[in-house]
Amino acid sequence: MVSITNLHKTFNKNTVLSGVNLEIKGGGIFAILGPNGSGKTTLIKTILGMVIPNKGKITVLDKDIKHDSVYRHQIDYLPQIANFPNNLKVKELIKMIKDLRGDTKTDIELINRFKLEPFLDKKLGNLSGGTKQKVNIVLTFMFESPLIILDEPTTGLDPISLIQLKELIQTEKDKGKTILITSHIMSFVEEVSDEIVFLLDGQVYFKGTISKLKNKTNELDFERAIASILTENHA
């Protein structure tokens, strides 16, 4: 599904990615974790073609993304911060995105799931952060792409919406889709992920199941296992 070979990226004199090698096969939920500055966002943006690496190769769905931009139509992306036009109504934004992308499944089920009916005629600039995030989620899951990338999807969600998001992610996984997630909420990561990819100093430090990570660090608790990695490498 996603293959990354010897990926390097430098911003000015700041090295962000320094030889990332990563294979993600189709189907399943993969959490991309790491401390601030570890290169998570840069890695995601290189997969999306939003950041051009200095060196390395990325293939998505067996396409070398350097020579093919069409692959992006096979990805649904939820950005960490969605900058919506404040003057548009929610229903106008949904219609605009549907018209641009085409090939949508019905959005009614998603709107009902996240209780957005009362907000459809409201302007985006008047919505709370949590409601904007629910709109963001609807726009992401309206399509049937094989690869979904979610950057901090739980931001601003109330407990009921968080449950709905978890169920939605599981439903998409059950369809055979591949889902990449970044999150600072370790309980969420532990609940939904099949594998984690831990970035450290611009490289993949660990890839595997949470159980494997606990064994590697001799920790019974997932958060303590993550903390153990950070402590060990910054001692």
Secondary structure as UniProt FT lines:
FT   STRAND          2..11
FT   TURN            12..13
FT   STRAND          14..24
FT   STRAND          28..33
FT   TURN            36..37
FT   HELIX           40..47
FT   TURN            48..49
FT   STRAND          55..60
FT   TURN            61..62
FT   STRAND          63..64
FT   HELIX           65..67
FT   HELIX           70..74
FT   STRAND          75..78
FT   TURN            86..87
FT   HELIX           90..101
FT   HELIX           108..113
FT   TURN            114..115
FT   HELIX           117..119
FT   TURN            120..121
FT   HELIX           124..126
FT   HELIX           129..141
FT   STRAND          147..151
FT   TURN            153..156
FT   HELIX           159..174
FT   TURN            175..176
FT   STRAND          178..182
FT   HELIX           186..192
FT   STRAND          195..200
FT   TURN            201..202
FT   STRAND          203..208
FT   HELIX           210..217
FT   HELIX           222..233
//
